[in-house]
Amino acid sequence: MSDTPLVVPPLYTRRSFLDRGLRLGLGVSGGVALASLLDACATGTGTTAPTPPPGATVIRALLFDQVGYDPAVLQTLANRFRSLHDNKVFVSIETAHYRELYESILAAGLSKPAPYDVVALDQVWVPEFASRRQLLSLKDQIPDDARSDIMASLLDAFSYKGVNWAMPHVLNVQSLYYNKSQLRTAGFNEPPKTLEDWYVQMTALRRRVTPYTDSWGQDEGLVSDFVRITAQFGGDLFDVAGKPLLLQQPAQRAAAFMRQLIDEHLVRAEIAASNEPDAMRAFLSGGVAFTTNWNFVWGAMNDPVYSQIVGQGAVAPIPAAASTGQPAASVSGFLGLGVLANSAHADLAVAWLRYLTSPEVQAQQTGELPIWTSLQKSADVRRANPQIGVFLSNLANARPRPKLVHYVEASSVLQRHLHDLVLGNASPKNAMADAQAELLTLQARFAS
C-alpha cells in the first residue's frame, strides 16, 4: 500500500443532507447508524464499483449509504485490495439506507449463494441475524493480537452467545455538545460535570436561550436517547436475559426527567418531531445551548457553511447523576462488517473485511475514531482529533442498546410508548408500565 494517506472526503456530500453536506474536516467523524438520520436523505441504493475484469472473482459488499467511509475512499481501497490479489479479486460495492439494508440482509438469507458476501451491520441486528444463521462466525477469524488491541466492549457489541459475528468498523457514540459563549453569559465557565449540574445550567440558561434539544421524534433515535438517559441514572433498559427493566428506578427516573424537561420548557417546543439532523441544525444555528448527538456534529461545528456558532461550540462527556459515581454516561451506535453464511467466497469475503478494518487502513482515515486502542493512543490520531479524549471517555461509558433477537420489534414498542410520554399522551409511570407489559409479552413470544 502507498505511504500517501488517503484523504477521507465528506461523509454527507451525497443526496441533499444539509444542502451541500457536512465537511467533516479533522474532527472525530462517523455516520449515524439510525434510521432517523438516513431517512432524512433520498431513498434508493447506489453502486460505486466499475465493471469487474473478465475472470475475476467478485466479492459483493452491501454497505450503509452515508455511513462509514466515503464511496470514493471505499473504491480506492477496493482497488488496492484487488492489486494485493494480483487483480484476480474484484470488490463490487453497493450501498443502501438503514431500513433497506436490514431488509436486504433478511432476504439474502433465503438465497444460496447469497447475493452479497460482506454486509454492514448495526450492532443491534447481530443477535437476530446470528440466530437465523445468516452470518458466518468470525470466532476463529480474529487473532489474539487483534483482540488484545480492541476494547472488549467493541467486540462484545457484535457477539451473540459468546461468538463474534461481525468486526467493529465505525464507532459512533453520543457526546454532549455545548455553546461556550452561551454558558459564559449565564455565568458558567465549564460544562456540567453531573446530571444535577446540567439541570442547574439549563435552568439558568432558560431566560436567554432554549437550553436543550434532542431527537425525540418517534424513531430509533428516541430509543438511543432513552438508553443514554437511563444510563445517566445508572441503569439499563433490559437485563442480560432480555427481561425489560422499565419499572426499576433508573428507567423510571429517566422517563420522569424527560417529562420534567418538557414541562419546564427546557427543551425546544418541536422536540417531539425532532431527529438527529434537526437537533444538530438547532444547535449549529445558536438556537439551543446543549444537545447530545453522534460524532458527526463535531465536524460541523466550525464549518461556516453550516454553522453559525464557529468558535463557540465545544464537546464534553455526557454527565451522569452524581449518585452513580461515574464520570460520564453515553450510548453506542456502533457499525460493523459481517460475512453472510451463504457467501460463495467466504474466505475472500473475510479477507476483504479484515483488510477494510485493519490498522493499516484505519490509520489513514484520520476523520474516523479508530477501533484499535493503539491507534486511539497514537500521536498522529491525537493531533488530528484534539478532543479525542472526550470521545474516548464517552466511548468507555457508553451503554449498548438492548441485545435482543427481537430488537426491531422491541424498538418499535419502545418508540411508541416513549413518544406518548413526549407528546403528553401518557404519564411517565403509565408509559413505562405499558411498555413493560408489551415487552414482556414480546419476550415470551420469541422465547417460545
C-alpha positions as a Markdown table, in Angstrom:
| # | Residue | x | y | z |
|---|---|---|---|---|
| 1 | Met | 0.0 | 0.0 | 0.0 |
| 2 | Ser | 1.2 | 3.5 | -0.7 |
| 3 | Asp | 2.5 | 5.6 | 2.2 |
| 4 | Thr | 0.4 | 8.5 | 1.0 |
| 5 | Pro | -2.5 | 9.0 | 3.4 |
| 6 | Leu | -6.0 | 8.6 | 2.0 |
| 7 | Val | -7.9 | 11.8 | 2.5 |
| 8 | Val | -11.5 | 11.0 | 3.6 |
| 9 | Pro | -14.0 | 13.0 | 1.6 |
| 10 | Pro | -17.0 | 14.4 | 3.4 |
| 11 | Leu | -19.4 | 11.7 | 4.6 |
| 12 | Tyr | -22.5 | 13.7 | 3.9 |
| 13 | Thr | -21.9 | 15.0 | 0.4 |
| 14 | Arg | -24.4 | 12.7 | -1.2 |
| 15 | Arg | -28.1 | 13.3 | -1.6 |
| 16 | Ser | -29.3 | 16.6 | -0.1 |
| 17 | Phe | -28.4 | 16.3 | 3.6 |
| 18 | Leu | -27.7 | 19.8 | 4.8 |
| 19 | Asp | -27.6 | 21.1 | 1.3 |
| 20 | Arg | -24.1 | 20.5 | 0.2 |
| 21 | Gly | -23.4 | 18.1 | 3.1 |
| 22 | Leu | -21.1 | 18.3 | 6.0 |
| 23 | Arg | -17.4 | 19.0 | 5.5 |
| 24 | Leu | -16.1 | 17.0 | 8.5 |
| 25 | Gly | -12.5 | 18.3 | 8.5 |
| 26 | Leu | -10.2 | 16.8 | 11.1 |
| 27 | Gly | -12.9 | 16.1 | 13.7 |
| 28 | Val | -13.8 | 12.7 | 15.1 |
| 29 | Ser | -16.4 | 11.9 | 12.5 |
| 30 | Gly | -18.6 | 9.0 | 11.6 |
| 31 | Gly | -22.1 | 8.4 | 10.3 |
| 32 | Val | -25.1 | 7.6 | 12.4 |
| 33 | Ala | -26.5 | 4.1 | 12.1 |
| 34 | Leu | -30.0 | 5.2 | 12.9 |
| 35 | Ala | -33.0 | 5.4 | 10.6 |
| 36 | Ser | -33.8 | 8.9 | 11.7 |
| 37 | Leu | -30.7 | 10.3 | 10.0 |
| 38 | Leu | -30.7 | 8.1 | 7.0 |
| 39 | Asp | -34.3 | 8.8 | 6.3 |
| 40 | Ala | -33.5 | 12.5 | 6.1 |
| 41 | Cys | -31.9 | 11.7 | 2.8 |
| 42 | Ala | -33.2 | 10.5 | -0.5 |
| 43 | Thr | -34.1 | 6.8 | -0.7 |
| 44 | Gly | -32.7 | 4.2 | -3.0 |
| 45 | Thr | -29.4 | 2.3 | -3.5 |
| 46 | Gly | -26.4 | 3.1 | -5.5 |
| 47 | Thr | -23.3 | 1.4 | -6.7 |
| 48 | Thr | -19.8 | 2.8 | -6.8 |
| 49 | Ala | -17.9 | -0.1 | -8.4 |
| 50 | Pro | -16.7 | -0.3 | -12.0 |
| 51 | Thr | -17.2 | -3.3 | -14.2 |
| 52 | Pro | -15.1 | -6.3 | -13.0 |
| 53 | Pro | -12.4 | -7.6 | -15.4 |
| 54 | Pro | -13.0 | -11.0 | -17.1 |
| 55 | Gly | -12.2 | -14.0 | -15.0 |
| 56 | Ala | -12.0 | -12.1 | -11.6 |
| 57 | Thr | -13.7 | -13.5 | -8.5 |
| 58 | Val | -16.3 | -10.9 | -7.5 |
| 59 | Ile | -16.9 | -10.1 | -3.8 |
| 60 | Arg | -20.1 | -8.2 | -3.3 |
| 61 | Ala | -20.3 | -5.7 | -0.4 |
| 62 | Leu | -23.5 | -4.1 | 0.7 |
| 63 | Leu | -22.7 | -1.1 | 2.9 |
| 64 | Phe | -24.5 | 1.7 | 4.6 |
| 65 | Asp | -25.3 | 4.7 | 2.5 |
| 66 | Gln | -23.8 | 7.8 | 4.1 |
| 67 | Val | -22.3 | 5.9 | 6.9 |
| 68 | Gly | -18.6 | 5.0 | 7.3 |
| 69 | Tyr | -16.1 | 5.7 | 4.6 |
| 70 | Asp | -17.0 | 7.8 | 1.6 |
| 71 | Pro | -17.6 | 5.7 | -1.6 |
| 72 | Ala | -14.6 | 7.2 | -3.3 |
| 73 | Val | -12.4 | 6.0 | -0.5 |
| 74 | Leu | -14.0 | 2.6 | -0.5 |
| 75 | Gln | -13.4 | 2.3 | -4.2 |
| 76 | Thr | -9.7 | 3.2 | -3.7 |
| 77 | Leu | -9.4 | 0.6 | -1.0 |
| 78 | Ala | -11.2 | -2.0 | -3.2 |
| 79 | Asn | -8.7 | -1.3 | -6.0 |
| 80 | Arg | -5.8 | -1.7 | -3.6 |
| 81 | Phe | -7.3 | -4.9 | -2.3 |
| 82 | Arg | -7.6 | -6.2 | -5.9 |
| 83 | Ser | -3.9 | -5.3 | -6.5 |
| 84 | Leu | -2.9 | -7.3 | -3.4 |
| 85 | His | -4.6 | -10.3 | -5.1 |
| 86 | Asp | -2.9 | -9.9 | -8.5 |
| 87 | Asn | -6.1 | -8.4 | -10.0 |
| 88 | Lys | -7.9 | -11.7 | -9.6 |
| 89 | Val | -10.4 | -10.5 | -6.9 |
| 90 | Phe | -12.8 | -7.6 | -7.6 |
| 91 | Val | -14.9 | -6.0 | -4.8 |
| 92 | Ser | -18.3 | -4.7 | -6.0 |
| 93 | Ile | -19.7 | -2.1 | -3.6 |
| 94 | Glu | -23.4 | -1.3 | -3.2 |
| 95 | Thr | -25.0 | 1.0 | -0.7 |
| 96 | Ala | -28.4 | 1.1 | 0.9 |
| 97 | His | -30.2 | 3.1 | 3.5 |
| 98 | Tyr | -30.7 | 1.7 | 7.0 |
| 99 | Arg | -34.1 | 0.0 | 6.7 |
| 100 | Glu | -33.4 | -1.2 | 3.1 |
| 101 | Leu | -30.1 | -2.7 | 4.3 |
| 102 | Tyr | -31.8 | -4.6 | 7.1 |
| 103 | Glu | -34.4 | -5.9 | 4.8 |
| 104 | Ser | -31.9 | -6.8 | 2.1 |
| 105 | Ile | -29.9 | -8.9 | 4.6 |
| 106 | Leu | -33.0 | -10.7 | 5.7 |
| 107 | Ala | -33.9 | -11.5 | 2.1 |
| 108 | Ala | -30.3 | -12.6 | 1.4 |
| 109 | Gly | -30.7 | -15.4 | 3.9 |
| 110 | Leu | -33.1 | -17.1 | 1.6 |
| 111 | Ser | -30.7 | -17.3 | -1.3 |
| 112 | Lys | -27.9 | -19.8 | -2.0 |
| 113 | Pro | -25.4 | -18.5 | -2.7 |
| 114 | Ala | -26.2 | -15.2 | -1.1 |
| 115 | Pro | -26.4 | -12.1 | -3.4 |
| 116 | Tyr | -23.9 | -10.4 | -1.1 |
| 117 | Asp | -20.7 | -11.5 | 0.6 |
| 118 | Val | -19.9 | -8.7 | 3.1 |
| 119 | Val | -22.6 | -6.6 | 4.7 |
| 120 | Ala | -22.6 | -3.6 | 7.0 |
| 121 | Leu | -24.5 | -4.2 | 10.3 |
| 122 | Asp | -25.9 | -2.1 | 13.0 |
| 123 | Gln | -24.8 | -3.7 | 16.3 |
| 124 | Val | -28.4 | -4.4 | 17.3 |
| 125 | Trp | -29.0 | -6.6 | 14.3 |
| 126 | Val | -26.4 | -9.2 | 15.2 |
| 127 | Pro | -28.4 | -11.4 | 17.6 |
| 128 | Glu | -31.3 | -11.7 | 15.1 |
| 129 | Phe | -29.1 | -12.5 | 12.0 |
| 130 | Ala | -26.9 | -14.8 | 14.0 |
| 131 | Ser | -29.9 | -16.7 | 15.5 |
| 132 | Arg | -31.2 | -17.1 | 11.9 |
| 133 | Arg | -27.8 | -18.5 | 10.9 |
| 134 | Gln | -27.4 | -15.8 | 8.3 |
| 135 | Leu | -23.9 | -14.7 | 9.4 |
| 136 | Leu | -20.6 | -16.5 | 9.2 |
| 137 | Ser | -18.9 | -17.0 | 12.6 |
| 138 | Leu | -15.7 | -14.9 | 13.0 |
| 139 | Lys | -14.7 | -16.7 | 16.1 |
| 140 | Asp | -11.5 | -18.1 | 14.5 |
| 141 | Gln | -11.0 | -15.1 | 12.2 |
| 142 | Ile | -9.9 | -12.5 | 14.8 |
| 143 | Pro | -6.4 | -13.3 | 16.0 |
| 144 | Asp | -5.5 | -12.9 | 19.7 |
| 145 | Asp | -3.2 | -10.0 | 19.0 |
| 146 | Ala | -6.1 | -8.2 | 17.3 |
| 147 | Arg | -8.4 | -9.0 | 20.2 |
| 148 | Ser | -5.9 | -7.5 | 22.6 |
| 149 | Asp | -5.9 | -4.2 | 20.7 |
| 150 | Ile | -9.7 | -3.7 | 20.7 |
| 151 | Met | -11.8 | -2.7 | 23.7 |
| 152 | Ala | -13.7 | -5.8 | 24.9 |
| 153 | Ser | -17.0 | -3.8 | 24.7 |
| 154 | Leu | -16.5 | -3.3 | 21.0 |
| 155 | Leu | -16.1 | -6.9 | 20.3 |
| 156 | Asp | -19.0 | -7.8 | 22.6 |
| 157 | Ala | -21.2 | -5.4 | 20.7 |
| 158 | Phe | -21.0 | -7.7 | 17.7 |
| 159 | Ser | -21.1 | -11.0 | 19.6 |
| 160 | Tyr | -24.0 | -13.4 | 20.3 |
| 161 | Lys | -23.8 | -16.4 | 22.6 |
| 162 | Gly | -20.1 | -15.9 | 23.0 |
| 163 | Val | -19.3 | -15.8 | 19.3 |
| 164 | Asn | -18.2 | -12.8 | 17.2 |
| 165 | Trp | -20.4 | -12.4 | 14.1 |
| 166 | Ala | -19.1 | -9.1 | 12.8 |
| 167 | Met | -16.0 | -6.9 | 13.1 |
| 168 | Pro | -16.5 | -3.4 | 14.5 |
| 169 | His | -15.9 | -0.7 | 11.9 |
| 170 | Val | -17.3 | 2.7 | 12.7 |
| 171 | Leu | -17.5 | 3.8 | 16.3 |
| 172 | Asn | -20.5 | 6.1 | 16.8 |
| 173 | Val | -21.0 | 7.3 | 20.3 |
| 174 | Gln | -23.1 | 10.2 | 21.8 |
| 175 | Ser | -21.4 | 13.2 | 23.3 |
| 176 | Leu | -22.6 | 16.4 | 24.9 |
| 177 | Tyr | -22.2 | 19.4 | 22.6 |
| 178 | Tyr | -22.5 | 22.9 | 24.2 |
| 179 | Asn | -22.2 | 26.6 | 23.3 |
| 180 | Lys | -19.3 | 28.1 | 25.3 |
| 181 | Ser | -20.4 | 31.7 | 24.8 |
| 182 | Gln | -24.0 | 31.0 | 26.0 |
| 183 | Leu | -22.7 | 29.2 | 29.1 |
| 184 | Arg | -20.3 | 32.1 | 29.9 |
| 185 | Thr | -23.1 | 34.6 | 29.5 |
| 186 | Ala | -25.1 | 32.6 | 32.1 |
| 187 | Gly | -22.1 | 32.6 | 34.5 |
| 188 | Phe | -20.7 | 29.1 | 33.8 |
| 189 | Asn | -17.1 | 28.6 | 32.7 |
| 190 | Glu | -17.2 | 24.9 | 32.3 |
| 191 | Pro | -19.7 | 22.3 | 31.0 |
| 192 | Pro | -21.6 | 20.3 | 33.6 |
| 193 | Lys | -19.9 | 17.5 | 35.5 |
| 194 | Thr | -23.0 | 15.8 | 36.8 |
| 195 | Leu | -26.6 | 15.5 | 35.7 |
| 196 | Glu | -27.6 | 17.7 | 38.5 |
| 197 | Asp | -25.1 | 20.4 | 37.3 |
| 198 | Trp | -26.6 | 20.1 | 33.9 |
| 199 | Tyr | -30.1 | 20.7 | 35.1 |
| 200 | Val | -28.9 | 23.8 | 37.1 |
| 201 | Gln | -27.2 | 25.2 | 34.0 |
| 202 | Met | -30.3 | 24.5 | 31.8 |
| 203 | Thr | -32.5 | 26.3 | 34.3 |
| 204 | Ala | -30.2 | 29.3 | 34.4 |
| 205 | Leu | -30.0 | 29.4 | 30.6 |
| 206 | Arg | -33.7 | 29.4 | 30.1 |
| 207 | Arg | -34.0 | 33.2 | 30.5 |
| 208 | Arg | -31.7 | 33.8 | 27.5 |
| 209 | Val | -31.9 | 30.8 | 25.1 |
| 210 | Thr | -33.6 | 27.4 | 24.7 |
| 211 | Pro | -31.4 | 25.3 | 26.9 |
| 212 | Tyr | -31.5 | 21.9 | 25.2 |
| 213 | Thr | -32.7 | 19.8 | 22.3 |
| 214 | Asp | -32.5 | 16.2 | 21.3 |
| 215 | Ser | -34.0 | 13.6 | 18.9 |
| 216 | Trp | -37.3 | 12.7 | 20.4 |
| 217 | Gly | -39.4 | 12.0 | 17.3 |
| 218 | Gln | -40.9 | 8.5 | 17.1 |
| 219 | Asp | -37.8 | 6.8 | 15.6 |
| 220 | Glu | -34.7 | 4.8 | 16.6 |
| 221 | Gly | -33.1 | 8.0 | 17.8 |
| 222 | Leu | -35.6 | 8.2 | 20.7 |
| 223 | Val | -34.7 | 4.7 | 21.9 |
| 224 | Ser | -31.0 | 5.6 | 21.7 |
| 225 | Asp | -31.6 | 8.7 | 23.8 |
| 226 | Phe | -33.6 | 6.8 | 26.4 |
| 227 | Val | -30.9 | 4.2 | 26.7 |
| 228 | Arg | -28.5 | 7.1 | 27.4 |
| 229 | Ile | -30.7 | 8.9 | 29.8 |
| 230 | Thr | -31.4 | 5.7 | 31.7 |
| 231 | Ala | -27.6 | 5.2 | 31.8 |
| 232 | Gln | -27.2 | 8.7 | 33.2 |
| 233 | Phe | -29.3 | 7.5 | 36.2 |
| 234 | Gly | -27.1 | 4.3 | 36.4 |
| 235 | Gly | -29.3 | 1.7 | 34.8 |
| 236 | Asp | -30.2 | -0.3 | 31.7 |
| 237 | Leu | -33.4 | -1.0 | 29.9 |
| 238 | Phe | -33.1 | -4.8 | 29.9 |
| 239 | Asp | -31.2 | -7.3 | 31.9 |
| 240 | Val | -28.7 | -9.8 | 30.4 |
| 241 | Ala | -31.5 | -12.3 | 29.9 |
| 242 | Gly | -33.6 | -9.8 | 27.8 |
| 243 | Lys | -36.1 | -9.0 | 30.5 |
| 244 | Pro | -37.3 | -5.3 | 30.4 |
| 245 | Leu | -36.4 | -3.2 | 33.5 |
| 246 | Leu | -38.7 | -0.3 | 32.9 |
| 247 | Leu | -40.3 | -0.5 | 36.3 |
| 248 | Gln | -36.9 | -0.1 | 38.1 |
| 249 | Gln | -35.7 | 3.2 | 39.4 |
| 250 | Pro | -33.2 | 4.2 | 36.6 |
| 251 | Ala | -35.8 | 3.9 | 33.8 |
| 252 | Gln | -38.5 | 5.5 | 35.9 |
| 253 | Arg | -36.2 | 8.4 | 36.8 |
| 254 | Ala | -35.2 | 8.8 | 33.1 |
| 255 | Ala | -38.8 | 8.9 | 31.9 |
| 256 | Ala | -39.7 | 11.4 | 34.6 |
| 257 | Phe | -36.7 | 13.6 | 33.8 |
| 258 | Met | -37.7 | 13.7 | 30.1 |
| 259 | Arg | -41.2 | 14.9 | 31.1 |
| 260 | Gln | -39.7 | 17.4 | 33.5 |
| 261 | Leu | -37.6 | 19.0 | 30.8 |
| 262 | Ile | -40.6 | 19.3 | 28.6 |
| 263 | Asp | -42.9 | 20.7 | 31.3 |
| 264 | Glu | -40.3 | 23.2 | 32.4 |
| 265 | His | -39.7 | 24.4 | 28.9 |
| 266 | Leu | -36.1 | 23.5 | 29.0 |
| 267 | Val | -36.3 | 21.8 | 25.5 |
| 268 | Arg | -37.4 | 23.0 | 22.1 |
| 269 | Ala | -41.1 | 23.0 | 21.5 |
| 270 | Glu | -40.5 | 20.9 | 18.4 |
| 271 | Ile | -38.7 | 18.2 | 20.2 |
| 272 | Ala | -41.5 | 15.6 | 19.6 |
| 273 | Ala | -40.8 | 15.8 | 15.9 |
| 274 | Ser | -37.0 | 16.2 | 16.1 |
| 275 | Asn | -34.4 | 13.8 | 14.8 |
| 276 | Glu | -30.6 | 13.9 | 15.0 |
| 277 | Pro | -30.1 | 16.3 | 12.0 |
| 278 | Asp | -32.9 | 18.6 | 13.4 |
| 279 | Ala | -31.1 | 18.7 | 16.7 |
| 280 | Met | -27.8 | 19.4 | 15.1 |
| 281 | Arg | -29.2 | 22.2 | 13.0 |
| 282 | Ala | -30.8 | 23.8 | 16.0 |
| 283 | Phe | -27.5 | 23.7 | 17.9 |
| 284 | Leu | -25.5 | 25.0 | 14.9 |
| 285 | Ser | -27.9 | 27.9 | 14.5 |
| 286 | Gly | -27.2 | 29.1 | 18.0 |
| 287 | Gly | -30.8 | 28.4 | 19.0 |
| 288 | Val | -30.0 | 26.0 | 21.8 |
| 289 | Ala | -27.1 | 25.8 | 24.2 |
| 290 | Phe | -26.9 | 22.0 | 24.6 |
| 291 | Thr | -27.6 | 18.9 | 22.5 |
| 292 | Thr | -26.5 | 15.3 | 22.8 |
| 293 | Asn | -25.7 | 13.7 | 19.4 |
| 294 | Trp | -23.4 | 11.5 | 17.4 |
| 295 | Asn | -19.8 | 12.2 | 16.2 |
| 296 | Phe | -20.8 | 14.0 | 13.0 |
| 297 | Val | -21.7 | 17.2 | 14.9 |
| 298 | Trp | -18.1 | 17.7 | 15.8 |
| 299 | Gly | -17.1 | 18.1 | 12.2 |
| 300 | Ala | -19.8 | 20.6 | 11.5 |
| 301 | Met | -19.5 | 23.0 | 14.5 |
| 302 | Asn | -16.7 | 25.1 | 13.0 |
| 303 | Asp | -17.7 | 24.9 | 9.3 |
| 304 | Pro | -19.1 | 28.3 | 8.4 |
| 305 | Val | -21.1 | 26.8 | 5.5 |
| 306 | Tyr | -23.4 | 25.1 | 8.1 |
| 307 | Ser | -22.5 | 26.6 | 11.5 |
| 308 | Gln | -23.4 | 30.0 | 12.9 |
| 309 | Ile | -21.5 | 29.2 | 16.1 |
| 310 | Val | -18.0 | 28.9 | 14.7 |
| 311 | Gly | -15.6 | 29.0 | 17.6 |
| 312 | Gln | -18.4 | 28.8 | 20.2 |
| 313 | Gly | -19.2 | 25.1 | 20.0 |
| 314 | Ala | -17.5 | 22.5 | 22.2 |
| 315 | Val | -17.8 | 18.9 | 23.2 |
| 316 | Ala | -17.8 | 17.2 | 26.6 |
| 317 | Pro | -18.6 | 13.9 | 28.3 |
| 318 | Ile | -22.3 | 13.4 | 28.9 |
| 319 | Pro | -22.8 | 13.9 | 32.6 |
| 320 | Ala | -24.2 | 11.1 | 34.8 |
| 321 | Ala | -26.1 | 11.6 | 38.0 |
| 322 | Ala | -23.9 | 12.2 | 41.0 |
| 323 | Ser | -25.3 | 9.2 | 42.8 |
| 324 | Thr | -23.8 | 6.9 | 40.1 |
| 325 | Gly | -20.2 | 7.9 | 40.8 |
| 326 | Gln | -19.5 | 7.7 | 37.1 |
| 327 | Pro | -17.6 | 10.3 | 35.1 |
| 328 | Ala | -19.9 | 10.0 | 32.1 |
| 329 | Ala | -22.8 | 8.1 | 30.6 |
| 330 | Ser | -23.5 | 7.6 | 26.9 |
| 331 | Val | -24.9 | 5.2 | 24.3 |
| 332 | Ser | -23.3 | 3.4 | 21.5 |
| 333 | Gly | -24.3 | 3.2 | 17.8 |
| 334 | Phe | -21.5 | 1.0 | 16.5 |
| 335 | Leu | -21.4 | -0.2 | 12.9 |
| 336 | Gly | -19.8 | -3.5 | 11.9 |
| 337 | Leu | -19.0 | -5.6 | 8.9 |
| 338 | Gly | -20.0 | -9.3 | 8.7 |
| 339 | Val | -19.9 | -12.1 | 6.1 |
| 340 | Leu | -23.1 | -13.8 | 5.1 |
| 341 | Ala | -23.1 | -17.5 | 5.8 |
| 342 | Asn | -24.3 | -18.3 | 2.3 |
| 343 | Ser | -21.4 | -16.4 | 0.7 |
| 344 | Ala | -19.9 | -18.3 | -2.3 |
| 345 | His | -16.5 | -16.8 | -1.5 |
| 346 | Ala | -16.4 | -16.8 | 2.3 |
| 347 | Asp | -12.6 | -16.9 | 2.6 |
| 348 | Leu | -12.1 | -13.9 | 0.3 |
| 349 | Ala | -15.0 | -12.1 | 1.9 |
| 350 | Val | -13.3 | -12.5 | 5.3 |
| 351 | Ala | -10.0 | -11.2 | 3.8 |
| 352 | Trp | -11.8 | -8.1 | 2.5 |
| 353 | Leu | -13.5 | -7.5 | 5.8 |
| 354 | Arg | -10.2 | -7.8 | 7.7 |
| 355 | Tyr | -8.4 | -5.5 | 5.2 |
| 356 | Leu | -11.1 | -2.8 | 5.5 |
| 357 | Thr | -10.9 | -2.8 | 9.3 |
| 358 | Ser | -7.2 | -3.3 | 9.6 |
| 359 | Pro | -4.9 | -0.9 | 11.5 |
| 360 | Glu | -3.1 | -0.2 | 8.2 |
| 361 | Val | -6.3 | 1.2 | 6.6 |
| 362 | Gln | -7.8 | 2.8 | 9.7 |
| 363 | Ala | -4.5 | 4.7 | 10.5 |
| 364 | Gln | -5.0 | 6.7 | 7.3 |
| 365 | Gln | -8.7 | 7.6 | 8.0 |
| 366 | Thr | -7.9 | 10.5 | 10.4 |
| 367 | Gly | -11.5 | 11.6 | 10.2 |
| 368 | Glu | -12.8 | 8.5 | 12.0 |
| 369 | Leu | -12.5 | 7.2 | 15.5 |
| 370 | Pro | -10.4 | 4.0 | 15.0 |
| 371 | Ile | -11.4 | 0.7 | 16.6 |
| 372 | Trp | -7.8 | -0.1 | 17.5 |
| 373 | Thr | -6.6 | 1.1 | 21.0 |
| 374 | Ser | -3.1 | 1.5 | 19.8 |
| 375 | Leu | -4.3 | 3.9 | 17.1 |
| 376 | Gln | -6.5 | 5.8 | 19.6 |
| 377 | Lys | -3.4 | 6.5 | 21.6 |
| 378 | Ser | -1.2 | 7.4 | 18.7 |
| 379 | Ala | 0.3 | 10.8 | 18.3 |
| 380 | Asp | -1.0 | 11.2 | 14.7 |
| 381 | Val | -4.6 | 10.4 | 15.6 |
| 382 | Arg | -4.5 | 12.7 | 18.7 |
| 383 | Arg | -3.1 | 15.6 | 16.6 |
| 384 | Ala | -5.8 | 15.1 | 14.0 |
| 385 | Asn | -8.5 | 14.8 | 16.7 |
| 386 | Pro | -7.5 | 17.1 | 19.6 |
| 387 | Gln | -10.7 | 16.3 | 21.5 |
| 388 | Ile | -10.4 | 12.5 | 21.1 |
| 389 | Gly | -10.1 | 12.1 | 24.9 |
| 390 | Val | -13.7 | 13.4 | 25.3 |
| 391 | Phe | -14.9 | 10.9 | 22.7 |
| 392 | Leu | -13.0 | 8.0 | 24.3 |
| 393 | Ser | -14.5 | 8.9 | 27.7 |
| 394 | Asn | -18.0 | 8.7 | 26.3 |
| 395 | Leu | -17.0 | 5.5 | 24.4 |
| 396 | Ala | -15.7 | 3.9 | 27.7 |
| 397 | Asn | -19.0 | 4.9 | 29.4 |
| 398 | Ala | -21.4 | 4.0 | 26.6 |
| 399 | Arg | -24.3 | 1.6 | 27.2 |
| 400 | Pro | -25.4 | -0.5 | 24.2 |
| 401 | Arg | -28.9 | -0.7 | 23.0 |
| 402 | Pro | -30.5 | -4.0 | 24.1 |
| 403 | Lys | -29.0 | -7.1 | 22.7 |
| 404 | Leu | -32.2 | -9.0 | 21.6 |
| 405 | Val | -33.0 | -11.3 | 18.8 |
| 406 | His | -36.3 | -9.4 | 18.5 |
| 407 | Tyr | -34.7 | -5.9 | 18.8 |
| 408 | Val | -36.5 | -4.4 | 15.8 |
| 409 | Glu | -39.9 | -5.3 | 17.3 |
| 410 | Ala | -38.8 | -4.2 | 20.8 |
| 411 | Ser | -37.6 | -0.9 | 19.5 |
| 412 | Ser | -40.9 | -0.3 | 17.9 |
| 413 | Val | -42.7 | -0.9 | 21.2 |
| 414 | Leu | -40.3 | 1.5 | 23.0 |
| 415 | Gln | -40.6 | 4.2 | 20.3 |
| 416 | Arg | -44.4 | 4.2 | 20.6 |
| 417 | His | -44.7 | 4.4 | 24.3 |
| 418 | Leu | -41.8 | 6.9 | 24.7 |
| 419 | His | -43.3 | 9.1 | 22.1 |
| 420 | Asp | -46.7 | 9.0 | 24.0 |
| 421 | Leu | -44.7 | 10.3 | 27.0 |
| 422 | Val | -43.0 | 13.1 | 24.9 |
| 423 | Leu | -46.4 | 14.1 | 23.5 |
| 424 | Gly | -48.0 | 14.1 | 26.9 |
| 425 | Asn | -50.5 | 11.4 | 26.0 |
| 426 | Ala | -49.2 | 9.2 | 28.8 |
| 427 | Ser | -47.6 | 9.9 | 32.2 |
| 428 | Pro | -44.0 | 8.6 | 32.7 |
| 429 | Lys | -45.3 | 6.0 | 35.0 |
| 430 | Asn | -48.0 | 4.8 | 32.6 |
| 431 | Ala | -45.7 | 4.9 | 29.6 |
| 432 | Met | -43.2 | 2.7 | 31.4 |
| 433 | Ala | -45.8 | 0.3 | 32.7 |
| 434 | Asp | -47.5 | -0.1 | 29.3 |
| 435 | Ala | -44.2 | -0.6 | 27.5 |
| 436 | Gln | -43.0 | -3.1 | 30.2 |
| 437 | Ala | -46.2 | -5.2 | 29.8 |
| 438 | Glu | -45.9 | -5.2 | 26.0 |
| 439 | Leu | -42.2 | -6.1 | 26.0 |
| 440 | Leu | -42.8 | -9.0 | 28.4 |
| 441 | Thr | -45.4 | -10.4 | 26.0 |
| 442 | Leu | -43.0 | -9.9 | 23.1 |
| 443 | Gln | -40.2 | -11.6 | 25.0 |
| 444 | Ala | -42.4 | -14.6 | 25.8 |
| 445 | Arg | -43.4 | -14.9 | 22.1 |
| 446 | Phe | -39.8 | -15.0 | 20.9 |
| 447 | Ala | -38.8 | -17.4 | 23.8 |
| 448 | Ser | -41.3 | -20.0 | 22.8 |
